[in-house]
Amino acid sequence: MEGQASTTGSGVGQPKGIVTAVSAVPGSVITDVTNAIAAGQAFNVPSQLPARWLPRAQWTANLGIMNIFRLLPQAVGLNYPMVDDSTNPPKMLGWNFWENSHMDGTSAAGADNVLLAGDFTQFCIVDRIGTTVEFIPHLFGSNGRPKGQRGWYAYKRTGSDVLVPDAFRLLNLNG
């Protein structure tokens, strides 16, 4: 739940996700109306990222999108795939490429926010120190009767947000 909120959370009653924060800034979203993943998009996204953020830039995408890029050659006639799996983590065009299962994993028409590139030091996740754990001596069922069980209830506070939205570019397939 924390991973999903840090990716796509609304920021209301939950952390603001990185995709939510970046997609709210029109200049940070690259819309492609072709509705298909192509090698050129991988070159287009970093070319629109300001030079200030390039030295520490990295990629993130759903595994389904990563696999599509794995199948694409870097250019027509080349046998080099877009994604280099000889390193850990994999790299695409020299940048680390991290899997994020909470991003959109389809490349069909209307797919949103399939590839994110940028300097992830500009995304902050804050956890309040301390997790509270309480013992519950009697658990009750939906009918209001005791279940003959005991339980534990744990909670903590966390939040996230993008510090500088210009440090990211988000590819949106929305034709």
C-alpha positions, -999 to +999 in steps of 0.1 A: +000+000+000+028+024+008+045+017-026+013+024-044+006+056-025+042+068-032+036+062-069+000+072-076-013+085-043-036+116-044-020+134-015-053+136+003-053+113+033-023+095+018+011+104+005+013+122-029+027+099-055+055+108-078+034+101-109+005+122-095+028+151-087+047+151-120+016+147-141+001+178-125+028+199-141+020+203-178+056+210-188+068+177-172+044+155-192+054+143-227+022+132-245+026+108-274-005+101-295+008+071-314-004+047-286+026+024-291+060+021-275+088+030-298+126+034-294+124+071-303+104+078-271+132+066-250+155+091-267+128+119-266+121+117-229+157+126-217+161+152-244+133+172-228+148+169-193+168+200-183+206+195-183+207+202-146+190+169-138+208+146-163+238+135-143+217+117-117+187+107-139+172+073-138+142+055-154+112+037-138+083+018-154+061-011-150+077-045-158+053-049-188+067-016-203+102-026-194+098-058-213+085-040-244+116-018-244+137-050-240+123-062-273+132-030-292+165-024-309+183+009-303+180+017-340+170+001-373+194-026-383+211-029-348+209-060-326+214-040-294+183-038-273+171-006-256+175-023-222+209-037-211+203-066-187+240-073-182+240-050-152+220-049-120+199-029-121+193-030-159+202+001-178+185+019-207+206+044-226+231+043-198+207+052-170+195+027-143+160+013-151+140+004-121+107-017-121+077+000-105+047-023-105+023+005-096+028+024-129+006+017-159+017-015-176-001-013-209+008+004-241-028+004-255-048+034-266-054+057-236-026+043-215-013+069-191+021+075-176+041+046-188+077+058-184+092+082-159+127+096-161+145+121-138+166+128-107+149+108-080+168+127-053+141+153-059+114+129-047+111+128-009+095+101+013+092+110+049+083+085+077+075+097+111+099+079+135+081+053+155+055+028+147+027+023+172+016-012+180-014-020+202-025-053+216-063-061+211-073-087+237-107-095+221-115-093+184-152-090+173-168-103+141-191-084+117-220-096+138-207-078+169-199-110+187-165-120+201-145-143+177-124-159+205-092-143+189-067-117+199-049-094+176-024-066+170-030-032+155+000-013+141+001+021+124+026+047+114+027+080+095+043+085+062+042+111+034+058+118+000+060+145-026+081+157-055+104+186-044+112+199-079+087+187-106+110+200-134+135+172-124+113+146-141+097+139-174+067+115-178+057+098-210+020+096-214+005+075-242-029+091-248-040+092-284 
